[in-house]
Amino acid sequence: SEKVDESLSGQLVIKTLNLEQADLERFRLRSEHYRRLNLSVTKWRALLIASMMVLAALSMLVVLGLGGRRVASGDLAFGDFGVMLTYLAWLAVPTRTLGFVISSLRRGTSAFERLREVLDHDVELRGGEGEAELGGLSLDVRDLSVTFPALADEPVLSGSEVHAHVGGERDVARRVLDGVSFQVPAGTTTAIVGHTGAGKSVLARILARQLEVAPGQVFVDGHDITEVPLGELRARTGYVPQDAFLFSEPLHDNVALGDPTADEQAVLAALEGAQFTTDLGQLPDGLGTLVGERGVNLSGG
């Protein structure tokens, strides 16, 4: 299902590059792998349940054979033999069910292990405790350095060179930002310009507290950014990423996402500032028009 969702989301790219057959082949390979996994699970589950049923029937056969001979020879009372058969019949059904329970328990344990990786993950990005008095949000960046480990997903923010283990080898990390310092007084506008890979997006994510930073490098209104509570700082920060994400909700709710109490006039003012008022009149239900996931029914602009 993940592959189907990916193919449907990227269908324009697939069609444009004439990759229909290649994408279909990828889907076939994944389906075949999924089929083999399910056949293996089904085989072992059937074997386990059948084994439990055989054990239950075998125990009944043993009791009937040995107990019947003792009853016939007078060593065992018929009433005691009947009680034993009754107990055994009561145990037969739970024994057969045990195979299904063990199989389900194992599947549940495997699923829980995947969840526990998320639940037990340590929170690496922490804010300060208490409250910080923020005013006009002046910004002071002092000798900020950011280092990416080779092929790692997240940067290591430190001033010293680091190494990362990748596939058993040690690779020298790549410095993204090196000793960046600047000040932005409150109420002013500053543009940061640079070539691709210069670290502009990393810097923006640091200021929005999406990435951790070492103490003593970034200050907001004189407060170290690592000591400002995350909720308070993010409530005062507007961040527009390169990859815009829209929810499958009406246009009004997407615009007012950061302020659920915003009324229609505030939403219209925001749309006017984004120069969207002309397009608004072309939408079938105006502000109530449902925006598809990731804004699929809106233009990229």
C-alpha positions, 0 to 999 in steps of 0.5 A, spaced: 500 500 500 505 504 501 508 503 494 501 504 491 500 511 495 507 513 492 506 511 485 499 515 485 502 521 488 508 521 483 504 519 477 505 525 473 513 524 474 512 516 472 508 518 466 512 524 463 519 519 464 515 513 461 516 509 467 510 505 467 512 499 466 519 500 470 514 502 476 509 496 475 515 491 475 517 495 482 510 494 484 511 486 482 517 485 486 514 488 492 508 484 492 512 478 490 516 479 497 510 480 501 507 474 498 513 470 500 513 473 507 505 471 508 506 464 506 511 463 510 507 466 516 501 462 514 505 455 514 508 456 521 502 458 524 498 452 521 504 447 523 503 450 530 496 450 531 496 443 527 501 440 532 497 443 538 491 439 536 495 433 535 498 433 542 491 434 544 488 428 540 494 424 542 493 425 550 486 423 549 488 417 546 493 415 551 488 416 557 483 412 553 489 406 552 492 406 559 486 408 563 481 403 559 486 397 561 486 399 568 479 400 569 478 393 566 483 390 570 480 393 576 486 398 578 482 404 577 475 406 578 470 407 573 468 414 576 475 416 577 476 414 569 470 418 567 473 424 571 480 424 568 476 424 561 472 430 563 478 434 565 482 432 559 476 434 555 476 441 558 484 442 557 483 440 549 480 446 547 485 451 550 491 447 548 488 447 541 487 455 542 494 455 545 497 455 538 493 461 535 495 465 541 502 464 541 502 466 533 498 472 535 502 474 541 509 473 536 506 478 531 504 483 536 510 482 540 514 484 533 509 490 532 510 492 539 518 492 538 517 497 532 513 502 536 518 501 542 523 504 537 519 510 537 516 510 544 523 509 547 527 514 543 530 520 547 528 527 546 534 530 543 531 537 542 529 540 549 527 548 551 528 551 557 524 551 563 520 557 566 518 563 562 522 568 558 520 575 557 521 576 549 520 583 546 521 584 539 525 578 537 532 581 536 537 576 533 544 575 535 548 569 532 555 568 535 560 564 531 555 558 529 558 552 526 554 546 523 557 539 521 554 534 518 557 527 519 558 523 512 551 520 509 548 522 516 540 524 516 541 529 521 547 534 522 551 534 528 552 542 531 558 543 534 564 547 533 569 541 532 570 536 526 567 530 528 567 523 524 561 518 523 561 511 522 558 509 516 558 502 514 564 500 518 568 506 515 570 512 518 568 518 514 570 525 515 564 530 516 563 536 512 562 543 515 556 546 513 556 553 517 563 555 519 563 561 524 557 564 522 556 571 526 551 576 525 545 581 528 538 582 526 535 588 530 528 587 532 523 590 527 528 590 521 529 585 515 535 581 513 536 577 507 541 571 507 543 569 500 548 563 498 549 558 493 546 551 493 548 547 499 551 553 503 547 552 509 541 557 509 536 552 510 540 549 516 540 556 519 533 557 518 531 550 521 536 552 527 532 559 528 526 555 528 528 550 533 527 544 529 535 543 530 539 543 536 544 548 537 550 548 542 549 553 548 552 560 547 551 561 539 544 563 538 541 569 542 534 571 542 532 578 545 538 577 549 536 570 551 540 563 549 535 560 544 537 553 548 534 556 554 527 559 551 521 554 552 520 551 545 513 553 545 514 560 547 519 561 542 515 557 536 509 561 538 513 567 536 516 564 530 513 564 523 517 559 518 515 557 511 519 551 509 521 550 501 516 544 501 510 547 503 505 542 507 497 543 506 492 538 510 486 535 507 482 540 510 478 547 508 482 552 505 480 557 511 482 551 516 489 551 513 490 558 513 488 559 520 492 553 522 497 557 526 491 561 530 485 557 530 481 563 533 482 567 527 476 569 524 474 570 517 477 577 516 483 575 519 484 569 514 482 574 508 487 579 510 492 573 510 490 571 503 490 578 501 498 579 503 499 572 500 496 575 493 491 569 493 485 573 493 484 573 485 484 565 485 480 565 491 474 567 487 475 561 482 475 556 487 468 552 488 466 553 495 471 559 497 474 559 503 470 552 504 474 549 498 477 542 501 484 542 500 487 536 498 493 532 502 499 537 500 495 541 496 494 537 491 488 541 487 492 547 488 498 550 483 505 550 486 505 557 486 
